[in-house]
Amino acid sequence: RVRAVYQMQLLLVFLVILLLATWWGFRLARGVTNPIKALAEGTAEVARGNLNVVVEKSSNDEIGLLVDSFNEMTRDLSEARSGLEHSQAEIEERRRYMEIVLRNVGAGVSSIDAEGSISTINPSAQRILALPPGMDPVGRKLEEVLPHETDAEVVRELTRELRAGMRESIRRQVQVPRGDEVLTLLITMTLLQDEDGRSLGMVMVLDDYSQLVRAQ
């Protein structure tokens, strides 16, 4: 009977210890799996573009350090995106401002990329070059859109004279026929280069001095 009583007591103590160990194990598991689950959900939110997600820290161990690193990463990404959006807004505002200026300036202005295609052109340049109404010359070769062969030959000649490091800007007064009259144009071409000296194309400015010449 004494042995049976001791065995019963030992069994009860074993069961209590087993229950405590199981409870403690589940608690430790939840302490690890819950933060990892939160990190997985936060990562999915970041992948969808939500950079405002914050994972709550529940411990000061390695998992807590991982949560801090995740929150710091999302905060840095959010600040970087805000700065990028602000920079893009400034660039877009400057672009619109330049478009308004070029649209209203009297001189014809056109930029040509390194491949010889038109990047930008204002209405004054289209009028001086006598481009057909409604034509969108952006992305096309300058010589291909010029309706007059005389203009194309002048552009080709001036382009050949431009040389990086030797003659990066050229200005010439030319006369081109326009129906029954002759236009007197002052054409200025300037090469565009980046900080490393790579060619980015050129800018062509057209000033119509026909009325001034006729007045003289």
RAFEN-V400416 format. One record per residue. RES is the residue in one letter. PHI is phi in radians with two decimals (999 if undefined). OMEGA is omega in degrees with one decimal (NA if undefined). D_FIRST is the distance of its C-alpha to the first C-alpha in whole Angstrom. Layout:
res:phi:omega:d_first
RES:PHI:OMEGA:D_FIRST
RES:PHI:OMEGA:D_FIRST
//
This chain:
res:phi:omega:d_first
R:999:178.6:0
V:-1.08:179.6:4
R:-1.09:179.5:5
A:-1.14:178.3:5
V:-1.12:178.9:6
Y:-1.11:178.6:9
Q:-1.10:178.5:10
M:-1.13:178.2:10
Q:-1.11:178.6:12
L:-1.10:178.3:14
L:-1.11:179.0:15
L:-1.13:177.4:16
V:-1.05:179.4:18
F:-1.08:-179.8:20
L:-1.15:177.8:21
V:-1.09:178.9:22
I:-1.09:179.4:24
L:-1.10:178.6:25
L:-1.14:178.0:27
L:-1.09:179.8:29
A:-1.12:178.9:30
T:-1.12:178.7:31
W:-1.06:179.0:33
W:-1.14:178.0:34
G:-1.11:177.4:36
F:-1.12:179.2:37
R:-1.13:176.9:39
L:-1.10:-179.5:40
A:-1.12:178.2:41
R:-1.13:178.3:43
G:-1.12:179.0:45
V:-1.68:-173.7:46
T:-1.28:-179.1:47
N:-1.09:176.3:49
P:-1.09:179.3:51
I:-1.16:176.4:52
K:-1.09:178.0:52
A:-1.11:177.6:55
L:-1.14:178.5:57
A:-1.11:178.1:57
E:-1.15:177.5:58
G:-1.12:177.5:61
T:-1.10:177.5:62
A:-1.12:177.4:63
E:-1.12:178.1:65
V:-1.10:178.7:67
A:-1.09:177.9:68
R:-1.46:175.7:69
G:1.81:179.2:71
N:-1.53:-178.3:69
L:-1.70:179.5:69
N:-1.67:-179.1:68
V:-1.25:178.7:64
V:-2.28:177.9:62
V:-1.65:-179.0:58
E:-1.30:179.9:56
K:-1.51:-177.0:54
S:-2.03:-179.4:51
S:-2.72:179.4:50
N:-1.90:-179.6:51
D:-1.56:-179.0:50
E:-1.09:177.7:52
I:-1.12:176.8:52
G:-1.09:176.7:53
L:-1.11:177.8:56
L:-1.13:178.2:57
V:-1.13:177.2:57
D:-1.06:179.5:59
S:-1.12:178.9:62
F:-1.13:179.9:62
N:-1.11:178.1:63
E:-1.16:178.8:65
M:-1.11:-179.9:67
T:-1.12:178.7:67
R:-1.15:178.2:69
D:-1.13:179.1:71
L:-1.13:179.4:72
S:-1.14:178.7:73
E:-1.14:179.3:75
A:-1.14:179.3:77
R:-1.17:178.1:77
S:-1.11:177.4:79
G:-1.12:179.0:81
L:-1.17:178.5:82
E:-1.11:178.0:83
H:-1.14:178.8:85
S:-1.13:178.5:87
Q:-1.11:178.0:87
A:-1.13:178.0:89
E:-1.13:179.4:91
I:-1.09:179.8:92
E:-1.13:178.7:93
E:-1.14:177.7:95
R:-1.14:179.7:97
R:-1.12:178.5:98
R:-1.12:178.5:99
Y:-1.09:179.7:101
M:-1.14:177.9:102
E:-1.10:179.2:103
I:-1.13:179.9:105
V:-1.10:-178.2:107
L:-1.15:-179.1:108
R:-1.21:-175.7:109
N:-1.80:-179.5:111
V:-1.32:-176.5:113
G:-1.32:-179.4:116
A:-1.34:175.7:116
G:-1.43:-178.0:114
V:-2.25:177.8:111
S:-2.52:175.2:109
S:-1.90:-178.2:106
I:-2.11:-177.8:106
D:-1.35:-175.7:103
A:-1.14:179.4:103
E:-1.54:179.9:104
G:1.55:179.7:107
S:-1.66:-178.7:105
I:-1.31:176.4:106
S:-1.65:176.8:103
T:-2.48:176.4:104
I:-2.73:-178.1:108
N:-1.69:-177.4:109
P:-1.04:179.7:112
S:-1.11:178.2:115
A:-1.15:177.7:114
Q:-1.10:179.6:114
R:-1.22:-178.2:117
I:-1.15:-179.6:119
L:-1.44:176.9:118
A:1.03:176.7:119
L:-1.26:-178.9:116
P:-1.04:178.6:116
P:-1.06:179.2:114
G:1.48:179.3:111
M:-1.29:173.9:110
D:-1.90:-174.7:107
P:-1.42:-177.0:108
V:-1.10:-179.2:104
G:1.61:179.9:103
R:-1.88:178.5:106
K:-1.15:-177.4:108
L:-1.10:-176.9:111
E:-1.19:-178.1:114
E:-1.34:-175.5:113
V:-1.60:-179.8:113
L:-1.24:-176.4:116
P:-1.33:-176.8:119
H:-1.95:-179.0:122
E:-1.16:178.4:122
T:-1.08:178.1:124
D:-1.10:-179.7:121
A:-1.09:179.7:119
E:-1.17:177.3:121
V:-1.09:179.5:121
V:-1.11:179.1:118
R:-1.09:-179.3:117
E:-1.14:179.9:120
L:-1.18:179.6:118
T:-1.12:179.1:115
R:-1.13:-178.1:116
E:-1.36:178.3:118
L:-1.35:179.0:114
R:-2.44:178.3:113
A:-1.10:180.0:110
G:1.46:-178.3:110
M:-2.07:179.1:114
R:-2.39:-173.5:115
E:-1.62:177.2:112
S:-2.59:-178.9:114
I:-2.46:179.0:118
R:-2.35:-177.5:120
R:-2.62:175.5:123
Q:-1.68:-177.5:125
V:-2.27:175.6:126
Q:-2.10:-177.9:128
V:-2.21:-179.4:127
P:-1.34:174.4:128
R:-2.39:-177.9:127
G:1.19:-178.3:129
D:-1.55:-179.2:133
E:-2.14:179.8:132
V:-2.14:178.4:130
L:-1.59:173.7:127
T:-1.82:-175.1:127
L:-2.03:170.0:124
L:-1.84:-175.7:122
I:-1.80:176.5:119
T:-2.10:177.1:117
M:-2.09:-178.3:114
T:-2.34:178.2:111
L:-1.26:174.9:109
L:-1.90:179.5:105
Q:-2.38:175.7:103
D:-1.54:-176.4:99
E:-1.13:-179.3:98
D:-1.59:178.3:98
G:1.50:178.9:101
R:-1.34:-177.5:100
S:-1.30:177.1:103
L:-1.91:-178.2:102
G:2.08:-178.4:105
M:-2.73:176.2:108
V:-2.05:179.0:109
M:-2.04:178.8:112
V:-2.04:-178.0:114
L:-2.04:175.6:117
D:-2.01:-179.0:120
D:-1.61:179.4:123
Y:-1.83:-174.6:126
S:-1.06:-179.2:128
Q:-1.11:178.3:129
L:-1.12:179.6:130
V:-1.14:179.0:132
R:-1.13:177.9:134
A:-1.11:178.2:135
Q:-1.16:NA:136
//
